[in-house]
């Protein structure tokens, strides 16, 4: 019932009016039906009215369920249900990030800062409890292993790409990082998207899907069904993953590599310890994973420049059949995927932090 607190006043007023009108109409229909019991023609109309009432009631029940109980996200947060999920489960610190710890909180000058920088995968899109994210799991392990030695922060926002992370987040909000602090950039393959002109066409297509009719725009169940149907009907029109795959084969890759170069140089100038995690697209992961070449290209780049890099595709692929995504319509990593990722990072990317005296 917590979800009721996050329904808009307009929705609550309109739904209350609809329900009260429905109850009043039912009472009137029942009374009139009794009145016209001996008048077949009028009774026929009353029976038809009651049938229509029960049909509308049946159509109202799934809407009430989705408004009060349904609590799921979708990959692009197009649905009202997904957007409400954020209102319920996302709380931000003073820096505007979804983190129970303040960025550069007390003692940050004396302690080693470990910052996880990323987009919605790092943010925990679809993960209700922040303690279940890989960044928070690692923070808990560091605190248990070496109490008081580390400050760990999650600096991420849905939709961030490499350009924004370097130009906006790193240069501005992470200006407090000091010598020997650790920056873990958790790279997702769609971080390349804004280096590709096709991205504009894709998001314009997404915007064109927004409903204008109030029944699909201002509800929860019917809004959800509207987007499900649109997703199916639009699936062959503009394939997001196909165009991203081709991005790694041309000029978008060159632009991304130049931005990587910039990040490397900035970290080197400030003597910040840069490390990279590469997340696969979990819904595509398997024997015929279409982004294998992209992973190889990324790993080769970071290996060439002596940047520690952990590719999570081999880590997560053996578990793909156990379910690694939030739900059928949200391809972000779920709690299990975050757990596996945290374990791999601790063992293969951050082991020196746990072994430090």
ZAMARGU-4260 file (C-alpha; in steps of 0.2 Angstrom, whole numbers, plus 5000, padded with zeros to 4 digits):
<rodrens>
0) 5000/5000/5000 | 5015/5011/5001 | 5013/5015/4982 | 4997/5025/4987 | 5008/5038/4994
5) 5016/5041/4977 | 5000/5042/4966 | 4997/5060/4960 | 4983/5070/4968 | 4974/5071/4951
10) 4975/5052/4949 | 4968/5049/4967 | 4954/5061/4965 | 4949/5055/4948 | 4949/5036/4953
15) 4940/5040/4969 | 4926/5049/4959 | 4926/5034/4947 | 4924/5022/4961 | 4910/5032/4970
20) 4901/5034/4954 | 4902/5016/4951 | 4895/5011/4968 | 4881/5024/4966 | 4877/5018/4949
25) 4876/5000/4955 | 4864/5004/4969 | 4853/5013/4957 | 4853/4999/4944 | 4849/4986/4958
30) 4835/4997/4964 | 4828/5000/4947 | 4829/4981/4942 | 4819/4977/4957 | 4806/4990/4953
35) 4804/4984/4935 | 4804/4966/4939 | 4787/4964/4932 | 4790/4975/4916 | 4800/4964/4904
40) 4805/4978/4892 | 4812/4989/4906 | 4820/4974/4915 | 4829/4970/4899 | 4837/4988/4899
45) 4842/4986/4918 | 4850/4969/4914 | 4860/4977/4900 | 4865/4992/4911 | 4871/4980/4925
50) 4880/4969/4912 | 4889/4985/4906 | 4893/4990/4924 | 4901/4973/4928 | 4911/4975/4912
55) 4918/4992/4917 | 4921/4985/4935 | 4931/4971/4927 | 4941/4983/4917 | 4944/4994/4933
60) 4951/4979/4943 | 4968/4978/4934 | 4970/4996/4934 | 4968/4996/4953 | 4980/4982/4954
65) 4994/4991/4944 | 4991/5007/4953 | 4992/5000/4971 | 5002/4984/4970 | 5012/4983/4953
70) 5030/4989/4956 | 5041/4985/4941 | 5052/4995/4929 | 5055/4994/4911 | 5072/4996/4902
75) 5069/5014/4896 | 5057/5019/4910 | 5043/5023/4898 | 5028/5017/4908 | 5020/5026/4922
80) 5023/5011/4933 | 5042/5012/4930 | 5043/5031/4933 | 5033/5029/4950 | 5046/5015/4955
85) 5059/5028/4955 | 5048/5039/4966 | 5046/5025/4978 | 5063/5017/4979 | 5076/5031/4974
90) 5083/5042/4987 | 5098/5054/4983 | 5112/5061/4994 | 5116/5080/4993 | 5126/5078/4978
95) 5111/5071/4968 | 5116/5053/4967 | 5108/5037/4974 | 5119/5034/4988 | 5116/5032/5007
100) 5134/5040/5009 | 5138/5058/5005 | 5151/5061/4992 | 5168/5065/5000 | 5160/5064/5017
105) 5169/5066/5034 | 5187/5059/5033 | 5189/5059/5014 | 5205/5068/5015 | 5213/5054/5026
110) 5204/5039/5019 | 5206/5031/5002 | 5191/5035/4991 | 5184/5022/4980 | 5171/5029/4967
115) 5160/5019/4956 | 5156/5029/4941 | 5143/5024/4929 | 5125/5024/4921 | 5109/5015/4925
120) 5118/4998/4928 | 5129/5006/4942 | 5113/5016/4948 | 5104/5000/4951 | 5089/5003/4939
125) 5076/4990/4945 | 5085/4986/4961 | 5075/4991/4976 | 5088/4990/4990 | 5104/5000/4987
130) 5113/4987/4998 | 5111/4974/4984 | 5121/4984/4971 | 5138/4979/4967 | 5146/4995/4973
135) 5137/4994/4990 | 5142/4975/4992 | 5160/4980/4989 | 5159/4995/5002 | 5152/4983/5015
140) 5166/4970/5012 | 5179/4984/5013 | 5172/4991/5029 | 5172/4973/5036 | 5190/4969/5030
145) 5198/4986/5034 | 5186/4996/5046 | 5188/5015/5043 | 5201/5014/5029 | 5189/5018/5014
150) 5176/5029/5008 | 5166/5021/4994 | 5153/5030/4984 | 5141/5027/4970 | 5141/5041/4957
155) 5129/5036/4943 | 5114/5042/4934 | 5102/5033/4922 | 5106/5038/4904 | 5124/5045/4907
160) 5136/5041/4893 | 5155/5042/4892 | 5155/5060/4886 | 5144/5066/4901 | 5154/5056/4914
165) 5171/5064/4908 | 5165/5082/4904 | 5152/5084/4918 | 5154/5072/4932 | 5173/5069/4933
170) 5178/5087/4930 | 5165/5094/4941 | 5158/5083/4955 | 5173/5072/4956 | 5186/5086/4957
175) 5189/5081/4975 | 5197/5065/4971 | 5215/5065/4976 | 5231/5056/4973 | 5229/5037/4974
180) 5210/5037/4975 | 5202/5024/4965 | 5190/5028/4951 | 5181/5012/4944 | 5172/5017/4928
185) 5158/5004/4925 | 5156/5004/4907 | 5141/4998/4898 | 5141/4995/4879 | 5128/5008/4876
190) 5139/5022/4883 | 5144/5024/4865 | 5127/5029/4860 | 5129/5048/4860 | 5145/5047/4849
195) 5133/5039/4835 | 5121/5050/4825 | 5109/5036/4825 | 5105/5039/4843 | 5095/5054/4839
200) 5084/5045/4828 | 5081/5031/4840 | 5076/5043/4854 | 5065/5053/4843 | 5056/5036/4839
205) 5054/5033/4857 | 5047/5050/4860 | 5034/5047/4846 | 5027/5032/4856 | 5021/5043/4870
210) 5002/5042/4871 | 4991/5057/4870 | 4974/5049/4875 | 4971/5051/4893 | 4966/5032/4895
215) 4984/5027/4890 | 4993/5042/4896 | 4986/5044/4914 | 4983/5027/4919 | 4994/5012/4925
220) 4988/4996/4918 | 4982/5003/4901 | 4998/5014/4900 | 5008/4998/4903 | 4998/4988/4890
225) 5000/5002/4878 | 5019/5002/4879 | 5019/4983/4878 | 5010/4983/4862 | 5020/4997/4855
230) 5036/4988/4859 | 5030/4973/4849 | 5024/4983/4835 | 5040/4993/4834 | 5053/4979/4837
235) 5058/4978/4819 | 5057/4997/4815 | 5073/5002/4824 | 5083/4989/4833 | 5093/4998/4846
240) 5106/4984/4849 | 5109/4982/4830 | 5114/5000/4828 | 5125/5000/4844 | 5134/4984/4838
245) 5139/4994/4822 | 5144/5009/4832 | 5160/4999/4837 | 5165/4997/4819 | 5167/5015/4813
250) 5168/5033/4818 | 5158/5032/4834 | 5172/5020/4841 | 5185/5033/4836 | 5176/5046/4846
255) 5174/5035/4861 | 5192/5030/4861 | 5197/5049/4861 | 5186/5052/4876 | 5194/5037/4884
260) 5211/5045/4880 | 5205/5061/4889 | 5199/5052/4904 | 5216/5042/4905 | 5226/5058/4904
265) 5215/5067/4917 | 5217/5053/4929 | 5236/5052/4926 | 5238/5071/4929 | 5229/5069/4946
270) 5237/5052/4950 | 5220/5044/4951 | 5220/5025/4950 | 5208/5022/4935 | 5201/5005/4933
275) 5187/4998/4921 | 5173/4986/4922 | 5164/4981/4906 | 5146/4975/4908 | 5138/4965/4894
280) 5120/4966/4888 | 5113/4953/4899 | 5098/4949/4888 | 5109/4945/4873 | 5122/4935/4882
285) 5125/4918/4877 | 5134/4907/4863 | 5129/4919/4849 | 5132/4935/4859 | 5133/4949/4846
290) 5144/4961/4855 | 5159/4949/4858 | 5169/4959/4845 | 5165/4975/4854 | 5171/4968/4871
295) 5187/4962/4863 | 5190/4979/4856 | 5187/4988/4873 | 5198/4975/4882 | 5212/4977/4869
300) 5211/4996/4871 | 5213/4996/4890 | 5226/4982/4890 | 5236/4993/4877 | 5236/5008/4889
305) 5239/4997/4905 | 5222/5001/4913 | 5216/4987/4924 | 5200/4980/4916 | 5188/4967/4921
310) 5176/4960/4907 | 5160/4953/4916 | 5154/4944/4900 | 5164/4928/4904 | 5159/4930/4923
315) 5140/4932/4920 | 5138/4921/4904 | 5138/4904/4914 | 5123/4911/4925 | 5112/4918/4911
320) 5099/4904/4912 | 5097/4907/4931 | 5090/4924/4927 | 5101/4940/4928 | 5089/4954/4922
325) 5077/4964/4933 | 5062/4957/4923 | 5056/4952/4906 | 5055/4970/4900 | 5069/4977/4910
330) 5086/4971/4904 | 5096/4979/4918 | 5106/4968/4930 | 5096/4961/4945 | 5102/4957/4963
335) 5110/4941/4958 | 5119/4949/4943 | 5125/4963/4955 | 5131/4950/4968 | 5141/4940/4955
340) 5148/4956/4948 | 5154/4962/4965 | 5162/4945/4969 | 5172/4946/4952 | 5177/4964/4955
345) 5183/4960/4973 | 5193/4945/4967 | 5199/4951/4950 | 5200/4970/4950 | 5201/4976/4968
350) 5210/4962/4976 | 5224/4974/4981 | 5212/4985/4991 | 5207/4970/5002 | 5225/4963/5003
355) 5232/4980/5009 | 5240/4981/5026
</rodrens>
